[in-house]
Amino acid sequence: GASASSASAGALLLAALAAAPLVDRGRASSSSCRCDAGGGATRRVVIGRDADIADGELRQVKVPSTPDGGSEGAVLLARIDGQLFATGASCSHYSAPLAQGVAAKDKMHVVCPWHDAAFDLRTGQPVRGAGLQAIPTYPVTVENGNIVAELPKFMEDFVTPKMARKSPDDGRVFLILGGGAAGVAAADALRQEGYTGNIVMLTEEKHLPYDRPVLSKNLAKGADPESLALRDAAYFEEHDIEVRYGATVKEVDAAQKLVRLAGGSELRYDAALVATGARPRALPIPGGNLPGVFPMRTPEDAQRIAGACGKGKKAVVIGSSFIGMEVAATLHRRGCEVTVLGMEAVPFERVLGRRVGDAVKAFFE
């Protein structure tokens, strides 16, 4: 979650601010507390000086706890085209600090510095992966030169985006082929944009849609794919998103708007999205299918690699880009002797260039 000061430090800060209406850079003070119309307690908090926030600036402000039990937290303060915004401070993907990202002036978006997720500063809605949850937004005003945000007594890092409900009168079917991150993001976006028809997601795997990139960084997660789930089963049920497991698509008839599945069953649709991702390329050489040669894509793949690559084993990783180097690092941590084979002179050369590749190679060696 967002970085925050300790409760004792927050109490000391509040005591110090009782005699002064202004705040230091990066700190906030609570000026009053009340209950909103819905019965939830809110507090008016000074989060900065208007004159100190430049246009285009992103600043993380720590919010201390309050004597009446208000939680500590953090707020992202931004000024875009002269307008002030206050939102949650962390990306909903891996909790990266959004203040270290960039503000897209033309779209009123804040972009995460780690994986390029983007959120609307006005609504908090996720507008681009990899973050699926929304970030909270807070009313903000300028009073006597102070920037004042109205914050809840109990702050949350992330909130569920606003979603439309399925209508019994809407018989449309939107079919999503693939149960990965792209498929989940598409289903979310449909409901967020007001789609009230049926959403059916087909996946040939037996797991809930999960965060696949974690597997190459932590092979042990392959034994617990539920811990990687992007959304839990209750979420799909609540938002009327039907997920069909073990569904292998054999044919898409775009003219007839028809999908044929292995086993002979058929599904008709009004619109369809193919979001199946990609499979690792099989080794096109003799011995490429021998025991002990593994692809890296699914939780089952991760379990097989983990089972074969214990401490003291020798492992060869074929491929020197992101997944290959992540697996190499993971196997090294497990105590394996690792060799990486790549077509490039250095890792990542084709995507990041020779200079970065040289640095990565030196780091691993």
N, C-alpha and C positions, 0 to 999 in steps of 0.2 A: 504494500500500500504506500501511500504518500509518506514522506518523511515528516516527522512531527517532534516537537520538543517534549520532554518528560513532564509529568504532572507537577512535580515540584518546581521545575523551571517555569512552567506556565503560571503557577501561583505567584512566584516571585515577580514575574513580568507584570502580572495584573496589579500587584501591589505598587510596583514602581510607576505604572502608568496612571494610577489613580490621581496623581498630582499633576499629570501632564496630558494634554489632549492629543499630542502628536505621537507618531510611531517611528521607530528606526526602520531602515530598509530591511525588508524581508520578514518583519514582525507585524503582528496585528494586535489590536486591543479591543475588548468588548466594551461597548458604551451603554447598552441597555438590553433587556430581554423581555419578550412578550409572547403571547400565544397567537398563532395565525387563525384564520377563519375556520380551518379544518381541525382545530384543536391541537395542532402540533406546536411545540415551543420553538420560537425563533429568537435570534439575538442579532442586534445591530453591531457590526464590528468594523472598526477603522482598519483598513488594510494598506493604507499608503497615503502619500501626498500627491494631489493632482499634478503639481508642478514637476514632480520627480519622474513621471512616467512618460517616456518618449513615444512618439508614434511608431508602431511596429514592434514595440518592446513586449517581451513575455517575461513575467516575473513570478516566481513561486513565493508565496507568503505563508509562513507558519501561523496557525491559529491555536492559541493556548487553550487549555481546559479552563473551566469556570468553577467558582466555589459551589454553585448550585448543581454541579454534576454534568455540565456541558462538556462534550468530548473535544479533545484536541484534534487537529487535522491540518490540512493545507489547502490553499486556494491558488489557482492560476489567475493572475491579473494581467490583462492584455489591453492594449490600446491600438485599434485599427481604424484608420481614416478619422482619427479624432474621437472615436467612440470607445468607451470603456466596457470591458467584459470581465466577469468573474465566473470561473468554472472550477470543476474538480481539477486537481493538479497532476493526476497520473493517467497514463494511457491504460485502457482496460485490457490490453493484451498481456504485457508482462510488467505493468506498473512503472514504465519508464517515466522520468520527469518531463512533462510536456514543456516546461520552461526552457528546456535545452533544445526544443524543436524549432520550427519556423512557422510564421503566420502567413497564410496565403491571402494576401490583401484582396485579390480579385474575387475570392469565394468566401471570405470570412471563415476560413478554416484554420485550425491549428494542426500541424503535422508532427507526428511522433518522431523523435530522433533515431529510434532503433529500427523499426520495421515499416515505416511509412504509413502507419494508420493515420486517419484524419478524422477530426470531429468538428462539427459546426459550432462555432463559438456562441451563436445566438440560441441554439436549442440543445446543444450537447449531443445531438444525434450522431452516431458513427456514419460517416459518408464514404469511407474507404477502409478495407481490411488493413491490419489483421484484428483490430479490436472489435468485438461484437457488442459489448455492453456500451451504453451511453455514459457520458460523464455528466454530473449534476451541473446546473447553471443557477446563478444567484442574482437577484436584483441588486443593482449598484447605483449609487447616487454620489454627487459631490456636495459636501456641506462645509462651508467655511474653509475651503481648500483641502479638506480631508476626503478621501475616497472611502465611502461607507458601503459595506456589503451586508445584506440581510441573509444570515446563515441559519440553518436548522440547529437546534440544540445538540442533536446527535448527527454528526456528519458521516456521510457514506462516500467511499471512493468512487463507486460506480452505481448506476441505476439501469433498470430495464428500459430499453427504448419504448416509445409509444407505439403500440401495435393495433392494427384494425382487427375486428372480430370476424370470423367466418359467418356468412349469412346463409340461412337455409334456402333463401330464394335465389342464390347465385350458384348455378350449376356448372360454371366453368371449371376446367381442370388445367392446372399448370403442373407439368411434369418436369422433375429435375432428375437427370441421369447422373448419378454420382453422389456419394455421401461424405464428401470431404469438406474442407473449410470453404471452398467456393460455393458448394451446394447449400451449406448452412447459411452463408452470407446472402445468397440469392433468396432463400426462403424468408429470412429476416427482412430483407429489403422489400419484398412483396407485401408483407404485412405492414411494414412501416410506411409504405407509400399508399396504403389504403385498399389493397387487394382483398376482396371478401370471398373469393371463390375457393375451390379445393386446391390444396398443394400436396403433391405426392412425390416423395423422394425415394429413388431406387438405389440401393447399394448392394454390391455382391458380397460385402463383408458381413460379419455377424455382430459387429460392435456398433454402438452409437457413434455418430461422427466424432472424430477425435483429432487432436493436435498432432499431426503426423511428424512434423520436423523435430519434435522432442525425442523421438525414438533414436535418432542417430547420435544424440547427445547423452542419452541415458538408456542403455539397453535394458536395464532392469524394469523400466516402465512397460516393456512388452508383456510382462506377466500380470500387469494390472491396467489394462486399457481403459477401464472405467474412470481411472484417475486422470486420464487425458481427454475425457469427453468435453467437447466444445459447448454442448448443452445437455442437460439431463433429460431423462424420459418425460418427467413432469412438464418441462418447458414445451416440448413438442406437442404433448397432449393439450396443454392449456391454450396453445395458439393454433390448434387444429392443423398441425403439419404431420401428415401421415408418412412414416418411415417404414419401408419394406426392406427387410434384411434378406440376404442370400438371393437377391434378384439379379440374374444375369441377362442382359439385353442382347438378343441375337440380331434384331433388325429394327431399324427406324424407317417407317414409310411416311415421309414428309408429305407426300401428295394426299394420302388418306388420313394423315394425322393419327397414326397408329404405331404402337410399339409392340413387338413380339418378343416374348421372354423365353428363355430356355425352359422346356417342359410344355410349350405350346400355348400358354395363356397370352392374352392380348390386352392392351390398355389403349383407350382412345384419349386424346388430349386436345385442348384448344391451343396451347402453346407449350413448347418444350425447350429446355436448356440442357446442353451437353456439358457436364462439368466433371468428367471422369478422371481428370488428371493424367499422369503418364506412368508408365512402368519402366523399371530399369532395363536397359538393353542387355540381352543375354550375350555371354561371351561367344563370338563366332569362331571359336577355335576348338580343336580336339581337346577333350577333357573339360570343357566348359560346363558340362552337366554332371560331373562326378560328385560323389558325396564329399562334403566339406567345402563346396563352392556355393556361396549363398548370395542372393540379392538382398537389398535393404529397402523395404517399403512398408511392411505390415508389422503389427505386434508379434505375429507368429515368426516372421523373419528375424526380428530382434531377439526373440527367445532362442531360436536356433543358433544364432551367432553367439549369444551369451553362453549357451551350453557348451559350445565347441571351443571357446576362447577364454579359458581360465588362465590363472597366473602361471607364467613360465612358458606358455604356448607361443609359437611363432605364427604371425598372421600377416597376410599380404592383402593390401587394399588396392583395388584396381580402380583408378579414378582419383584425380587430384583437385577437384573443385569442392564445393561446400560440403556435400554429404560425405564424400570420401575423406576429407580432412577431419570432419567432425567424428566420423567413425574411428579414424586413426587415433585421434586424441582420446576417445572413450576407451579403446582397447589398451592404449598405453597406461591409462589410469588403472585398468584392471590387471596390470602387471604383465602384459604381453610384449613380446619383441615384435615391433611393427615395421613393415616396409611398405612404402607407397609407390605404386607405379602409375605414371601419368604420361599422356602424349605430349604434354607441354614441357618446356625446359624447367619451369618452376610452377608451384601451385597457383591457381587462379590467373594464370597469365592471360588467357583469352578474355576474361571478364574484368579483371582489375589492373592488368598491365604488368610489365616485367619488374618495375620497381617495388610494387606491393608484393608481388610473388617472391622476390628475393628476400624481403623482410620476413614473410611467412615461413619460407624454407629455413632460414636461419633460426627462427624461433623454434620450429619443430625439431631441428637437428640439435 
